[in-house]
Amino acid sequence: MSYQQNSDGVRVVLSAPQLAAVLSRQSISPTEMLSNRLWGGLQVVGGVLEVTVILKFQEYNNMPYYILTAHVG
């Protein structure tokens, strides 16, 4: 993507849903934007919750050690 600094111009920044609405000549209500952001946040939290970490203590040759395993999904 090319970028050119222009101090006299105006820069418009749009999110993906906003760009889609502009291209389809529709609008997005504030409620829809909030819903989209909350849903995205829940997806991030869900992805983190899918990782299970197990810490297991065992002894080997009379020495303590821990086994750390992570399971995704």
N, CA, C and O atoms as CSV, one atom per row, in Angstrom:
chain,resi,resn,atom,element,x,y,z
A,1,MET,N,N,0.851,-1.152,0.000
A,1,MET,CA,C,0.000,0.000,0.000
A,1,MET,C,C,0.902,1.221,0.000
A,1,MET,O,O,1.835,1.304,0.799
A,2,SER,N,N,0.640,2.143,-0.864
A,2,SER,CA,C,1.446,3.357,-0.920
A,2,SER,C,C,0.855,4.392,0.028
A,2,SER,O,O,-0.347,4.420,0.291
A,3,TYR,N,N,1.737,5.231,0.524
A,3,TYR,CA,C,1.316,6.257,1.461
A,3,TYR,C,C,2.064,7.533,1.130
A,3,TYR,O,O,3.273,7.505,0.902
A,4,GLN,N,N,1.369,8.628,1.101
A,4,GLN,CA,C,1.982,9.915,0.795
A,4,GLN,C,C,1.531,10.917,1.844
A,4,GLN,O,O,0.336,11.108,2.072
A,5,GLN,N,N,2.510,11.555,2.480
A,5,GLN,CA,C,2.196,12.557,3.501
A,5,GLN,C,C,1.777,13.860,2.823
A,5,GLN,O,O,2.503,14.393,1.984
A,6,ASN,N,N,0.614,14.361,3.189
A,6,ASN,CA,C,0.109,15.598,2.623
A,6,ASN,C,C,-0.456,16.421,3.775
A,6,ASN,O,O,-1.464,16.043,4.372
A,7,SER,N,N,0.186,17.543,4.090
A,7,SER,CA,C,-0.243,18.325,5.246
A,7,SER,C,C,-1.513,19.135,4.979
A,7,SER,O,O,-2.165,19.563,5.931
A,8,ASP,N,N,-1.890,19.363,3.692
A,8,ASP,CA,C,-3.094,20.142,3.415
A,8,ASP,C,C,-4.337,19.270,3.276
A,8,ASP,O,O,-5.453,19.790,3.294
A,9,GLY,N,N,-4.171,17.967,3.139
A,9,GLY,CA,C,-5.298,17.092,2.850
A,9,GLY,C,C,-6.045,16.642,4.077
A,9,GLY,O,O,-5.683,16.955,5.212
A,10,VAL,N,N,-7.090,15.902,3.819
A,10,VAL,CA,C,-7.913,15.327,4.877
A,10,VAL,C,C,-7.765,13.815,4.794
A,10,VAL,O,O,-7.822,13.240,3.707
A,11,ARG,N,N,-7.577,13.182,5.926
A,11,ARG,CA,C,-7.443,11.727,5.967
A,11,ARG,C,C,-8.714,11.144,6.555
A,11,ARG,O,O,-9.154,11.572,7.623
A,12,VAL,N,N,-9.310,10.178,5.877
A,12,VAL,CA,C,-10.520,9.511,6.357
A,12,VAL,C,C,-10.136,8.078,6.692
A,12,VAL,O,O,-9.588,7.362,5.854
A,13,VAL,N,N,-10.426,7.668,7.912
A,13,VAL,CA,C,-10.111,6.317,8.372
A,13,VAL,C,C,-11.424,5.597,8.648
A,13,VAL,O,O,-12.262,6.090,9.403
A,14,LEU,N,N,-11.599,4.433,8.035
A,14,LEU,CA,C,-12.831,3.648,8.198
A,14,LEU,C,C,-12.493,2.240,8.659
A,14,LEU,O,O,-11.464,1.679,8.283
A,15,SER,N,N,-13.369,1.678,9.475
A,15,SER,CA,C,-13.245,0.266,9.820
A,15,SER,C,C,-13.808,-0.554,8.662
A,15,SER,O,O,-14.427,-0.007,7.748
A,16,ALA,N,N,-13.593,-1.849,8.706
A,16,ALA,CA,C,-14.093,-2.723,7.640
A,16,ALA,C,C,-15.621,-2.643,7.492
A,16,ALA,O,O,-16.101,-2.522,6.365
A,17,PRO,N,N,-16.405,-2.706,8.579
A,17,PRO,CA,C,-17.859,-2.576,8.416
A,17,PRO,C,C,-18.279,-1.209,7.872
A,17,PRO,O,O,-19.223,-1.112,7.087
A,18,GLN,N,N,-17.574,-0.157,8.291
A,18,GLN,CA,C,-17.902,1.181,7.791
A,18,GLN,C,C,-17.614,1.285,6.298
A,18,GLN,O,O,-18.407,1.855,5.549
A,19,LEU,N,N,-16.474,0.734,5.861
A,19,LEU,CA,C,-16.126,0.763,4.445
A,19,LEU,C,C,-17.154,-0.013,3.629
A,19,LEU,O,O,-17.567,0.435,2.559
A,20,ALA,N,N,-17.567,-1.173,4.131
A,20,ALA,CA,C,-18.581,-1.968,3.429
A,20,ALA,C,C,-19.887,-1.200,3.305
A,20,ALA,O,O,-20.543,-1.256,2.265
A,21,ALA,N,N,-20.267,-0.489,4.346
A,21,ALA,CA,C,-21.507,0.297,4.311
A,21,ALA,C,C,-21.400,1.428,3.304
A,21,ALA,O,O,-22.352,1.692,2.569
A,22,VAL,N,N,-20.260,2.097,3.257
A,22,VAL,CA,C,-20.071,3.190,2.304
A,22,VAL,C,C,-20.130,2.661,0.875
A,22,VAL,O,O,-20.784,3.255,0.018
A,23,LEU,N,N,-19.454,1.554,0.619
A,23,LEU,CA,C,-19.426,0.997,-0.736
A,23,LEU,C,C,-20.789,0.503,-1.196
A,23,LEU,O,O,-21.088,0.522,-2.390
A,24,SER,N,N,-21.617,0.060,-0.254
A,24,SER,CA,C,-22.956,-0.412,-0.618
A,24,SER,C,C,-24.021,0.677,-0.452
A,24,SER,O,O,-25.218,0.407,-0.556
A,25,ARG,N,N,-23.574,1.903,-0.195
A,25,ARG,CA,C,-24.459,3.063,-0.032
A,25,ARG,C,C,-25.496,2.847,1.075
A,25,ARG,O,O,-26.673,3.169,0.918
A,26,GLN,N,N,-25.033,2.301,2.177
A,26,GLN,CA,C,-25.877,2.107,3.352
A,26,GLN,C,C,-25.230,2.817,4.525
A,26,GLN,O,O,-24.160,3.409,4.383
A,27,SER,N,N,-25.865,2.763,5.670
A,27,SER,CA,C,-25.296,3.370,6.875
A,27,SER,C,C,-25.277,2.332,7.996
A,27,SER,O,O,-25.953,1.306,7.937
A,28,ILE,N,N,-24.483,2.636,9.011
A,28,ILE,CA,C,-24.385,1.761,10.177
A,28,ILE,C,C,-24.774,2.591,11.391
A,28,ILE,O,O,-24.235,3.675,11.618
A,29,SER,N,N,-25.702,2.076,12.157
A,29,SER,CA,C,-26.138,2.786,13.357
A,29,SER,C,C,-25.101,2.596,14.471
A,29,SER,O,O,-24.330,1.638,14.439
A,30,PRO,N,N,-25.079,3.492,15.441
A,30,PRO,CA,C,-24.168,3.324,16.578
A,30,PRO,C,C,-24.387,1.999,17.315
A,30,PRO,O,O,-23.440,1.403,17.828
A,31,THR,N,N,-25.628,1.549,17.360
A,31,THR,CA,C,-25.930,0.270,18.019
A,31,THR,C,C,-25.276,-0.890,17.275
A,31,THR,O,O,-24.732,-1.802,17.898
A,32,GLU,N,N,-25.330,-0.855,15.952
A,32,GLU,CA,C,-24.699,-1.909,15.154
A,32,GLU,C,C,-23.177,-1.899,15.330
A,32,GLU,O,O,-22.551,-2.957,15.397
A,33,MET,N,N,-22.591,-0.716,15.403
A,33,MET,CA,C,-21.140,-0.626,15.598
A,33,MET,C,C,-20.749,-1.189,16.962
A,33,MET,O,O,-19.771,-1.928,17.067
A,34,LEU,N,N,-21.503,-0.848,18.006
A,34,LEU,CA,C,-21.224,-1.365,19.341
A,34,LEU,C,C,-21.372,-2.879,19.368
A,34,LEU,O,O,-20.548,-3.579,19.957
A,35,SER,N,N,-22.426,-3.385,18.729
A,35,SER,CA,C,-22.646,-4.830,18.674
A,35,SER,C,C,-21.476,-5.529,17.985
A,35,SER,O,O,-21.025,-6.583,18.434
A,36,ASN,N,N,-20.992,-4.942,16.902
A,36,ASN,CA,C,-19.869,-5.522,16.170
A,36,ASN,C,C,-18.615,-5.559,17.039
A,36,ASN,O,O,-17.891,-6.555,17.043
A,37,ARG,N,N,-18.357,-4.482,17.773
A,37,ARG,CA,C,-17.173,-4.439,18.640
A,37,ARG,C,C,-17.282,-5.424,19.789
A,37,ARG,O,O,-16.300,-6.080,20.135
A,38,LEU,N,N,-18.473,-5.537,20.392
A,38,LEU,CA,C,-18.661,-6.498,21.483
A,38,LEU,C,C,-18.485,-7.925,20.990
A,38,LEU,O,O,-17.862,-8.745,21.665
A,39,TRP,N,N,-19.033,-8.229,19.813
A,39,TRP,CA,C,-18.904,-9.571,19.249
A,39,TRP,C,C,-17.440,-9.896,18.981
A,39,TRP,O,O,-16.993,-11.008,19.264
A,40,GLY,N,N,-16.695,-8.953,18.445
A,40,GLY,CA,C,-15.267,-9.156,18.203
A,40,GLY,C,C,-14.511,-9.406,19.496
A,40,GLY,O,O,-13.624,-10.258,19.545
A,41,GLY,N,N,-14.860,-8.665,20.546
A,41,GLY,CA,C,-14.222,-8.872,21.844
A,41,GLY,C,C,-14.530,-10.238,22.421
A,41,GLY,O,O,-13.661,-10.878,23.011
A,42,LEU,N,N,-15.767,-10.688,22.253
A,42,LEU,CA,C,-16.129,-12.024,22.738
A,42,LEU,C,C,-15.389,-13.115,21.974
A,42,LEU,O,O,-15.042,-14.144,22.555
A,43,GLN,N,N,-15.145,-12.914,20.701
A,43,GLN,CA,C,-14.395,-13.896,19.921
A,43,GLN,C,C,-12.961,-13.993,20.419
A,43,GLN,O,O,-12.393,-15.085,20.454
A,44,VAL,N,N,-12.371,-12.871,20.803
A,44,VAL,CA,C,-11.013,-12.889,21.350
A,44,VAL,C,C,-10.996,-13.638,22.673
A,44,VAL,O,O,-10.117,-14.467,22.906
A,45,VAL,N,N,-11.965,-13.352,23.543
A,45,VAL,CA,C,-12.041,-14.040,24.836
A,45,VAL,C,C,-12.261,-15.535,24.624
A,45,VAL,O,O,-11.654,-16.356,25.312
A,46,GLY,N,N,-13.123,-15.890,23.680
A,46,GLY,CA,C,-13.369,-17.305,23.385
A,46,GLY,C,C,-12.117,-18.010,22.895
A,46,GLY,O,O,-11.880,-19.166,23.245
A,47,GLY,N,N,-11.320,-17.334,22.095
A,47,GLY,CA,C,-10.067,-17.922,21.616
A,47,GLY,C,C,-9.098,-18.185,22.749
A,47,GLY,O,O,-8.398,-19.197,22.747
A,48,VAL,N,N,-9.050,-17.278,23.724
A,48,VAL,CA,C,-8.170,-17.462,24.875
A,48,VAL,C,C,-8.660,-18.616,25.734
A,48,VAL,O,O,-7.856,-19.390,26.253
A,49,LEU,N,N,-9.973,-18.737,25.890
A,49,LEU,CA,C,-10.522,-19.802,26.733
A,49,LEU,C,C,-10.346,-21.186,26.123
A,49,LEU,O,O,-10.453,-22.186,26.833
A,50,GLU,N,N,-10.078,-21.264,24.822
A,50,GLU,CA,C,-9.903,-22.562,24.185
A,50,GLU,C,C,-8.553,-23.184,24.510
A,50,GLU,O,O,-8.352,-24.371,24.251
A,51,VAL,N,N,-7.634,-22.424,25.064
A,51,VAL,CA,C,-6.319,-22.947,25.409
A,51,VAL,C,C,-6.361,-23.456,26.845
A,51,VAL,O,O,-6.660,-22.696,27.766
A,52,THR,N,N,-6.060,-24.744,27.039
A,52,THR,CA,C,-6.034,-25.358,28.355
A,52,THR,C,C,-4.581,-25.613,28.737
A,52,THR,O,O,-3.846,-26.259,27.991
A,53,VAL,N,N,-4.172,-25.116,29.877
A,53,VAL,CA,C,-2.805,-25.299,30.356
A,53,VAL,C,C,-2.849,-26.231,31.553
A,53,VAL,O,O,-3.637,-26.039,32.479
A,54,ILE,N,N,-1.986,-27.253,31.520
A,54,ILE,CA,C,-1.945,-28.234,32.601
A,54,ILE,C,C,-0.533,-28.238,33.181
A,54,ILE,O,O,0.445,-28.418,32.455
A,55,LEU,N,N,-0.436,-28.040,34.483
A,55,LEU,CA,C,0.838,-28.096,35.192
A,55,LEU,C,C,0.788,-29.325,36.087
A,55,LEU,O,O,-0.062,-29.416,36.973
A,56,LYS,N,N,1.687,-30.263,35.863
A,56,LYS,CA,C,1.657,-31.540,36.568
A,56,LYS,C,C,2.979,-31.739,37.312
A,56,LYS,O,O,4.052,-31.596,36.726
A,57,PHE,N,N,2.901,-32.064,38.586
A,57,PHE,CA,C,4.089,-32.314,39.407
A,57,PHE,C,C,4.410,-33.798,39.390
A,57,PHE,O,O,3.523,-34.636,39.557
A,58,GLN,N,N,5.690,-34.120,39.187
A,58,GLN,CA,C,6.147,-35.508,39.258
A,58,GLN,C,C,7.541,-35.539,39.857
A,58,GLN,O,O,8.252,-34.534,39.877
A,59,GLU,N,N,7.916,-36.717,40.344
A,59,GLU,CA,C,9.289,-36.907,40.813
A,59,GLU,C,C,9.978,-37.890,39.892
A,59,GLU,O,O,9.372,-38.858,39.430
A,60,TYR,N,N,11.258,-37.635,39.625
A,60,TYR,CA,C,12.069,-38.518,38.800
A,60,TYR,C,C,13.454,-38.553,39.424
A,60,TYR,O,O,14.094,-37.514,39.587
A,61,ASN,N,N,13.920,-39.752,39.775
A,61,ASN,CA,C,15.198,-39.928,40.486
A,61,ASN,C,C,15.257,-39.069,41.750
A,61,ASN,O,O,16.262,-38.419,42.036
A,62,ASN,N,N,14.159,-39.087,42.490
A,62,ASN,CA,C,14.025,-38.332,43.735
A,62,ASN,C,C,14.201,-36.820,43.552
A,62,ASN,O,O,14.547,-36.124,44.507
A,63,MET,N,N,13.973,-36.312,42.359
A,63,MET,CA,C,14.050,-34.880,42.083
A,63,MET,C,C,12.673,-34.410,41.604
A,63,MET,O,O,12.074,-35.044,40.736
A,64,PRO,N,N,12.171,-33.317,42.157
A,64,PRO,CA,C,10.868,-32.820,41.701
A,64,PRO,C,C,10.998,-32.096,40.354
A,64,PRO,O,O,11.996,-31.427,40.088
A,65,TYR,N,N,10.003,-32.241,39.542
A,65,TYR,CA,C,9.932,-31.471,38.300
A,65,TYR,C,C,8.472,-31.302,37.910
A,65,TYR,O,O,7.601,-32.040,38.370
A,66,TYR,N,N,8.227,-30.339,37.072
A,66,TYR,CA,C,6.886,-30.010,36.624
A,66,TYR,C,C,6.797,-30.195,35.116
A,66,TYR,O,O,7.731,-29.878,34.380
A,67,ILE,N,N,5.676,-30.703,34.677
A,67,ILE,CA,C,5.397,-30.827,33.244
A,67,ILE,C,C,4.310,-29.808,32.905
A,67,ILE,O,O,3.227,-29.816,33.490
A,68,LEU,N,N,4.618,-28.947,31.965
A,68,LEU,CA,C,3.667,-27.932,31.533
A,68,LEU,C,C,3.231,-28.269,30.107
A,68,LEU,O,O,4.051,-28.316,29.190
A,69,THR,N,N,1.940,-28.499,29.935
A,69,THR,CA,C,1.415,-28.786,28.597
A,69,THR,C,C,0.282,-27.815,28.297
A,69,THR,O,O,-0.462,-27.408,29.189
A,70,ALA,N,N,0.170,-27.458,27.042
A,70,ALA,CA,C,-0.914,-26.586,26.599
A,70,ALA,C,C,-1.678,-27.305,25.503
A,70,ALA,O,O,-1.086,-27.869,24.582
A,71,HIS,N,N,-2.986,-27.282,25.609
A,71,HIS,CA,C,-3.845,-27.926,24.615
A,71,HIS,C,C,-4.788,-26.880,24.041
A,71,HIS,O,O,-5.485,-26.188,24.782
A,72,VAL,N,N,-4.804,-26.770,22.729
A,72,VAL,CA,C,-5.684,-25.815,22.069
A,72,VAL,C,C,-6.879,-26.574,21.518
A,72,VAL,O,O,-6.733,-27.595,20.845
A,73,GLY,N,N,-8.066,-26.055,21.817
A,73,GLY,CA,C,-9.281,-26.653,21.247
A,73,GLY,C,C,-10.029,-27.438,22.185
A,73,GLY,O,O,-11.070,-27.994,21.834
